Amino acid sequence: MKKYLIGAAAVMMISGAAQAQNLVKNGNFENTTLTESKQFVNQVTDWQNAATSGYTGYGYNFLLKPNTADTTGFKSLGGNLDKLYGPGAGADAANYADNGFTATSPTGGNFILADGDTTFHGAISQTINGLIAGNTYTLTFDWAGASWFTYAGNTTERWDVTLGDITKSTDTVKLGPKGFSGWKSASLDFVAGGASQKLSFLAQGTPNGLPPSLLLDNVSLTAAVPEPGTWMTMILGFGVVGGVMRRRKAATPQLV
């Protein structure tokens, strides 16, 4: 009996992992109608850029195509062309910095650039469906802090992430002039408050006027998988139940 119970629990573990479904659509930002690196409104499929009272009327959030951020640059809705400091610019370029910046996402494709200056920032978001109220979900994503060309100063960067009415934050990174933090992986747990809730990312940084820049890619939201200790507790529980059932069967009088 014990062998069968352990086997059943193992099957549950494997099945749970196999059925983990990413509830975020276009979490790698590859689906877009944009043909260049540019500030977006709704041209990144399934994502919306918040309307604000800032310079362009929308959050200063950009879709970046691979190998453009520190070379050809990215355009705002107002027509500005900006760049990030990085090695791709060439040693003689004004925005050259041997800071380790990689002009592609960790998966080699598109990614998001967001300005954390409170004068310009606005959230990007999408509505997540298929949630179960009260259940825990794990949000994972890749992110980094970068430096905006012509603004060479010390900055701090972090993401504020909201699902429904719960907001959590990444660690805060501190960059020196022309710096790059390198890509990092984040994992945040949220308890769903309903079947459909808005997921949003808001760039936060300091100081205003030295655009604290954040990068984002590879966003995934899945049902949280129980820890190994939880599975073991379940297995032991099954074993106890099985033992009780065997004792009850042995104690049952047999009619002759």
Buried (B, 14 or more C-beta within 10 A) or exposed (E): EEEEBBEEBEEBBEEEEEEEEEBBBBBBBBEBEBEEBBBBBEBBEBBBBBEBEBBBEBBBBBBBBBBBBBBBBBBBBEEEEBBBBBBBBEEEBEBBBEBEBBBBBBEEBBBBBBBBBBEBBBBBBBEBEEBEEEEEBBBBBBBBBBBBBEBBBBBBBBBBBBBBEBEBBBEBBEBEBBBBBEBBEBEBEBBBBEEEBBBBBBBBBBBBEBBBBBBBBBBBBBBBBBEEEEBEEBBEEBBEEBEEEEEEEEEEEEEE
